[in-house]
């Protein structure tokens, strides 16, 4: 477990309604907000915290998230994890305008993204981008008193939204209103609010295994879902992301296979990349293998009791078994963890209360582990357990093979 932080500052319209939150990098609970020493790494960190750890809906409550970006982060495809309708990409004042950047901005617009020029000042070298972007943020301290209206008029274009930032006094707010600006931001309204969460690390072998496979042109969704399902915390983050507004997916899902199919190869690659670059990886241990055994045993028991159970039920059974160890991973009550995953009531109640068919299977698995099963049920459970151990060992070995230097990854 490690503490992670993100700051947000609201953006207001002329009626003082919140129309967005700018998300700011924070390495610690106290201290200045900003993009950090490494702007690209900070971008990945902000995206990871907002879209995966906290969940987009919890972070910005339905309005767009404004995220500082640099050309390098955009070139990596980091923005592709987000639904264009739910994010504003702010090009930093340090952006060097090149032919490649002009092309990049045009491509972003074609993809449906809203682009803003951050900290815009008079004679800004990014002036050539004004006809391509949708928003410009004027940095008030850089504009002489009484000159704001002229600067708003100078940048105004049809369809361009003008935001005045770093407003700190009532007088500055009044001047910004009189200038004809559309949006407003600054300490006069509120200072950035720091949000924090406890993050569970993801097993490095699972992450690297997925990364090695999603780049293959012939990788199948089944292969990918199997890899993701081989690590409990990576599975957690995938489900958490899909069920919290990540990539604009609104359908509630409760299995790894459904999540991977809905995300698709490109967004899956970007999600795992975020996990890696945001520093969320860790070293796996025996708890990961126990999670695999539980998940596989759930499916084996289900097959023995309901041989014709449909694929979605088998997927949900695997998810229940895999997620049932998250309390041990996070040192948090299982009900709290399950609630954070935003699972369907059926899966959540199975994990937390052992309700329903899936809950009954989990109760059987736990009773077998604790040697509490009646003799009449123990033989069937033992057979399912042996099958589960073999399957878990195979998956674990595949993960280890994928990450041993000099060896070919599985599936190549």
Secondary structure in CASP SS format (residue, H / E / C, confidence):
PFRMAT SS
TARGET T0000
AUTHOR 0000-0000-0000
METHOD secondary structure of the structure
MODEL  1
X C 1.00
X E 1.00
X E 1.00
X E 1.00
X E 1.00
X E 1.00
X E 1.00
X E 1.00
X E 1.00
X E 1.00
X E 1.00
X E 1.00
X C 1.00
X C 1.00
X C 1.00
X C 1.00
X C 1.00
X E 1.00
X E 1.00
X E 1.00
X E 1.00
X E 1.00
X E 1.00
X E 1.00
X E 1.00
X E 1.00
X C 1.00
X C 1.00
X C 1.00
X C 1.00
X C 1.00
X C 1.00
X C 1.00
X E 1.00
X C 1.00
X C 1.00
X C 1.00
X C 1.00
X H 1.00
X H 1.00
X H 1.00
X H 1.00
X H 1.00
X H 1.00
X H 1.00
X H 1.00
X H 1.00
X H 1.00
X H 1.00
X H 1.00
X H 1.00
X H 1.00
X H 1.00
X C 1.00
X C 1.00
X H 1.00
X H 1.00
X H 1.00
X H 1.00
X H 1.00
X C 1.00
X C 1.00
X C 1.00
X E 1.00
X E 1.00
X E 1.00
X E 1.00
X E 1.00
X E 1.00
X C 1.00
X H 1.00
X H 1.00
X H 1.00
X H 1.00
X H 1.00
X C 1.00
X C 1.00
X H 1.00
X H 1.00
X H 1.00
X H 1.00
X C 1.00
X C 1.00
X H 1.00
X H 1.00
X H 1.00
X E 1.00
X E 1.00
X E 1.00
X E 1.00
X E 1.00
X C 1.00
X C 1.00
X C 1.00
X C 1.00
X C 1.00
X C 1.00
X C 1.00
X H 1.00
X H 1.00
X H 1.00
X H 1.00
X H 1.00
X H 1.00
X H 1.00
X H 1.00
X H 1.00
X H 1.00
X H 1.00
X H 1.00
X C 1.00
X C 1.00
X C 1.00
X E 1.00
X E 1.00
X E 1.00
X E 1.00
X E 1.00
X E 1.00
X E 1.00
X C 1.00
X C 1.00
X C 1.00
X C 1.00
X H 1.00
X H 1.00
X H 1.00
X H 1.00
X H 1.00
X C 1.00
X C 1.00
X C 1.00
X C 1.00
X C 1.00
X E 1.00
X E 1.00
X E 1.00
X E 1.00
X E 1.00
X H 1.00
X H 1.00
X H 1.00
X C 1.00
X C 1.00
X C 1.00
X C 1.00
X C 1.00
X H 1.00
X H 1.00
X H 1.00
X H 1.00
X H 1.00
X H 1.00
X H 1.00
X H 1.00
X C 1.00
X C 1.00
X C 1.00
X C 1.00
X C 1.00
X E 1.00
X E 1.00
X E 1.00
X E 1.00
X E 1.00
X C 1.00
X C 1.00
X C 1.00
X C 1.00
X H 1.00
X H 1.00
X H 1.00
X H 1.00
X H 1.00
X H 1.00
X H 1.00
X H 1.00
X H 1.00
X C 1.00
X C 1.00
X C 1.00
X C 1.00
X E 1.00
X E 1.00
X C 1.00
X C 1.00
X C 1.00
X C 1.00
X C 1.00
X C 1.00
X C 1.00
X C 1.00
X E 1.00
X E 1.00
X E 1.00
X E 1.00
X E 1.00
X E 1.00
X E 1.00
X C 1.00
X C 1.00
X E 1.00
X E 1.00
X H 1.00
X H 1.00
X H 1.00
X H 1.00
X H 1.00
X H 1.00
X H 1.00
X H 1.00
X H 1.00
X H 1.00
X H 1.00
X C 1.00
X C 1.00
X C 1.00
X C 1.00
X C 1.00
X C 1.00
X H 1.00
X H 1.00
X H 1.00
X H 1.00
X H 1.00
X H 1.00
X H 1.00
X H 1.00
X C 1.00
X C 1.00
X C 1.00
X H 1.00
X H 1.00
X H 1.00
X H 1.00
X H 1.00
X H 1.00
X H 1.00
X H 1.00
X H 1.00
X H 1.00
X H 1.00
X C 1.00
X C 1.00
X C 1.00
X H 1.00
X H 1.00
X H 1.00
X C 1.00
X C 1.00
X C 1.00
X C 1.00
X C 1.00
X C 1.00
X C 1.00
X H 1.00
X H 1.00
X H 1.00
X H 1.00
X H 1.00
X H 1.00
X H 1.00
X H 1.00
X H 1.00
X H 1.00
X H 1.00
X H 1.00
X H 1.00
X H 1.00
X H 1.00
X H 1.00
X H 1.00
X H 1.00
X H 1.00
X H 1.00
X H 1.00
X H 1.00
X C 1.00
X C 1.00
X C 1.00
X E 1.00
X E 1.00
X C 1.00
X C 1.00
X C 1.00
X H 1.00
X H 1.00
X H 1.00
X H 1.00
X H 1.00
X H 1.00
X H 1.00
X H 1.00
X H 1.00
X H 1.00
X H 1.00
X H 1.00
X H 1.00
X H 1.00
X H 1.00
X H 1.00
X H 1.00
X H 1.00
X H 1.00
X H 1.00
X C 1.00
X C 1.00
X C 1.00
X C 1.00
X C 1.00
X H 1.00
X H 1.00
X H 1.00
X H 1.00
X H 1.00
X H 1.00
X H 1.00
X H 1.00
X H 1.00
X H 1.00
X H 1.00
X H 1.00
X H 1.00
X C 1.00
X C 1.00
X H 1.00
X H 1.00
X H 1.00
X H 1.00
X H 1.00
X C 1.00
X C 1.00
X C 1.00
X H 1.00
X H 1.00
X H 1.00
X H 1.00
X H 1.00
X H 1.00
X H 1.00
X H 1.00
X C 1.00
X C 1.00
X C 1.00
X H 1.00
X H 1.00
X H 1.00
X H 1.00
X H 1.00
X H 1.00
X H 1.00
X H 1.00
X H 1.00
X C 1.00
X C 1.00
X H 1.00
X H 1.00
X H 1.00
X H 1.00
X H 1.00
X H 1.00
X H 1.00
X H 1.00
X H 1.00
X H 1.00
X H 1.00
X H 1.00
X H 1.00
X H 1.00
X C 1.00
X C 1.00
X C 1.00
X C 1.00
X C 1.00
X H 1.00
X H 1.00
X H 1.00
X H 1.00
X H 1.00
X H 1.00
X H 1.00
X H 1.00
X H 1.00
X H 1.00
X H 1.00
X H 1.00
X H 1.00
X H 1.00
X H 1.00
X H 1.00
X H 1.00
X H 1.00
X H 1.00
X H 1.00
X H 1.00
X H 1.00
X H 1.00
X H 1.00
X H 1.00
X H 1.00
X H 1.00
X H 1.00
X C 1.00
X C 1.00
X C 1.00
X C 1.00
X C 1.00
X C 1.00
X C 1.00
X C 1.00
X C 1.00
X C 1.00
END
